[in-house]
Amino acid sequence: MALVDWEALHGEAFAGVRCVVTGGAGFIGSHLGEALLRLGADVIVLDDLSRGQATNITHLRTVADTQPGGVAFEQASIVDADATRRVIDKAVYVFHQAAWGSVPGSVDDPAGYHTVNLTGTLNVLEAARAARVKRVVFAASSSAYGDTPTLPKVETMPPLPRSPYAGNKVGCEAMMRAWACSYGLDTACLRYFNIFGPRQNANSAYAAVIAAFAKALLNGQRPVIYGDGEQSRDFTFIDNAVHANLLAARCEQPIGGEAMNVACGRAVTVNELAREMADRLGVNELEPEYRPERAGDVKHSLAALERAESLIGYRPVVGFDAGLAATVDWYAAQHALATA
């Protein structure tokens, strides 16, 4: 349920183009796959469904039935080098979204995260090199900045990861640049800032905050906030992440592994978020429950967007307020269907 018209933004740039989306059954990957289908691309999803959802594949197939593009699904892990090479063969663009993506999860299982996120990315890069793809667009993370007090976060800041997950993402960024320099495989790194929107999984033990808040509030429960709630985030609606991926892929100039922020450029505290969501759902009496801060979390996050605009022409296409309203309404509709 994109809030933008992808054809108006990207025309025929992907018509008939073979695109691989790793992690395409996940939240961001499935939205990206849907946009590519609407733009006429031939989409191949590589996902082992360990984090993604089969319902997202069903959704993509439904979309493909009414669009010029087609979709194919390969259930396999990026840790499987042979499967990864087979899927990426003959691709023009690879959108590398597959990852284990939780800070607290990585603190609990650093070895597992290392294998999937780093070894998996190695396999993706080697497969893309063998296939001579035009560009790999990588889902990087704002967690690279760590807890530096300087705001907004600018890409020239030194990486200061505070969790194994953040360290994974920084390592993958370095690999993207190295493969671009060593092998001529052009790559781009998009540092996502707290992406949210419809279809984000609210049932994971490590659910993102907006999804977790929606689930709690709709079930008459108090939302849980770790820390004092004054930590701030640059919450970014999903359409902005999709738009950035499409812009990065079709950029005419080499990007060479450069990292760039993908965000809205607005900071919102977790307390403000909880109030706005409770107000929209009409459950203001459900005050947050505060618990101790979690290891690896950062206090404040806000993006500078000048580099992304300069390199690929990125500007946010959906603001926080419009995105939050659409997202909360989607969760409410899903809850109503489930409880009808």
Secondary structure as GFF3:
##gff-version 3
##sequence-region A 1 340
A	DSSP	alpha_helix	6	10	.	.	.	ID=ss1
A	DSSP	beta_strand	18	22	.	.	.	ID=ss2
A	DSSP	alpha_helix	27	38	.	.	.	ID=ss3
A	DSSP	beta_strand	42	47	.	.	.	ID=ss4
A	DSSP	alpha_helix	54	64	.	.	.	ID=ss5
A	DSSP	beta_strand	70	75	.	.	.	ID=ss6
A	DSSP	alpha_helix	81	88	.	.	.	ID=ss7
A	DSSP	beta_strand	93	96	.	.	.	ID=ss8
A	DSSP	alpha_helix	103	108	.	.	.	ID=ss9
A	DSSP	alpha_helix	110	114	.	.	.	ID=ss10
A	DSSP	pi_helix	115	119	.	.	.	ID=ss11
A	DSSP	alpha_helix	120	131	.	.	.	ID=ss12
A	DSSP	beta_strand	135	141	.	.	.	ID=ss13
A	DSSP	three_ten_helix	142	145	.	.	.	ID=ss14
A	DSSP	alpha_helix	164	183	.	.	.	ID=ss15
A	DSSP	beta_strand	187	192	.	.	.	ID=ss16
A	DSSP	beta_strand	195	196	.	.	.	ID=ss17
A	DSSP	alpha_helix	209	218	.	.	.	ID=ss18
A	DSSP	beta_strand	224	226	.	.	.	ID=ss19
A	DSSP	beta_strand	232	233	.	.	.	ID=ss20
A	DSSP	beta_strand	236	237	.	.	.	ID=ss21
A	DSSP	alpha_helix	238	250	.	.	.	ID=ss22
A	DSSP	beta_strand	259	262	.	.	.	ID=ss23
A	DSSP	beta_strand	268	269	.	.	.	ID=ss24
A	DSSP	alpha_helix	270	281	.	.	.	ID=ss25
A	DSSP	beta_strand	289	291	.	.	.	ID=ss26
A	DSSP	alpha_helix	306	312	.	.	.	ID=ss27
A	DSSP	alpha_helix	320	339	.	.	.	ID=ss28
###
